Amino acid sequence: MVLGWLLLLVTALPRGTTGTKECVFCELTDSSSCPGTHMHCGDDEDCFTGTGTSPGLGPIINKGCLPSTLCGREEPVTYQGVTYSLISTCCSGHLCNRAPNPAGSRRALGILLLLLRLL
């Protein structure tokens, strides 16, 4: 019975950060969506989503891997001849910088409710 609980719990938890971490990568873009491709990060890197702003213009975004020491910093970047202030927000899970997945959230919630019901 305990083994069954552990197996259920392990399948409900997000993937760990051990081993090779993958992140979503996309170039700077002014598009609201960034489908991106997968890339492998180094041991000292985290996934990030960068959001840039410039007065009077819409935001820009980019995604990829970033050394963890640079997370949360603000830096100037130039996109299409305009300088933006880009802030990188990091996360440490496998593909954690992809777009939110409502179906995955519902799955985790369903498993949690099942566990609570069984208790």
N, C-alpha and C positions, 0 to 999 in steps of 0.2 A: 504494500500500500504506500509506504513512504517513497519507494522508488518511482511509483506512478506520479506522486505529487511533485517530486523533483523534476521528472521529465516534463510534466505539464508546465511547471514554472520556468524551466529553461527555454522551452519553445515560446513562451509568452514574452520573455525579456528581449530587448533589442540586442543585436549582435554586439559582441565585445570589441574592444579596441586592440586586442592582441593580434600579432601577425601583421601582415601587410594591410595598411589602411587604404581604402579607395575613397576618392572624393569626386564630386562633379566639377568639371572644368569648363569654363566658357570665357571667351575674350570680353573685354569691355564692350558693353552694348547699351543702347538707350531703349531697347525693347523691354516690355514688362515681363516677358518670359525668357528663360534662358535654358533651353533643353540640354545643352552641353554634352560632353562625353565623359567617360570615366578616366581617372588618372590615379596612379599609385603615388603615395606620399612617403617621405622619408620618416625615420624613427622620431626625429625632433620636430615634425611638422603636424599641423592640425588642418582640418578642412576650414575654409572660410567663405563668407559671402561679403563682398565689398559693395558698399552703397555710396555713390558719389553725388554731390549736389553742387550747383552753381547758381548764383542769383538769377532769377528770371527764366531758368531752363528746367526741364524735367530731369528726373534722376537718371543716373547710369548705374549699372551693376556689373560685377564680374565674380567669378567663383574659381576655386582651385585649392592648392596647398600653400601653406604659409608657415615659416618658422614660428613656433609658439611664442617666442619672445617679441614678435611683431604684432600679435593679436591686440585689437582694440585701439591701435594707433590711428591717428588721422594724418594723411599725407596728400600732397597735391599730385594729381595725375592729369595728363592732357589727353583729351578725346575730341577728335575732329576739330582741332585748333582751339579748343576751349579748355581752360584749367578748372578742374573740379576738386573739391575737397572730399577725399575718399576715406571712409572709415571701414575697417575690416573687422567683422564679427566672426569669431572662431567657434568651432564645436569639435568634439573629439571622437564622435562615433563614426562607424562605417557609413559612408554616403550621407552623412548628417546634414550636408549643405544642399541637398536636393529639395525640390519643392515639397511642401507638406503633402502627405498621402492620407486623405480622409479615410480610405478603405482600411489602411493599416491601423489607424487609430481606433476604428470601430472594432477591428479584430482583437486588439489588445484589451479594449474595454469589455468585449464579450468574454474573453478568457478570465479577466479579473472578476466579473460578475459571477461566472461559473464557479470560480474558486471560493468566493464569498458564500455562495449558495451551499456549496458542499460542506463548508465549515459549520 
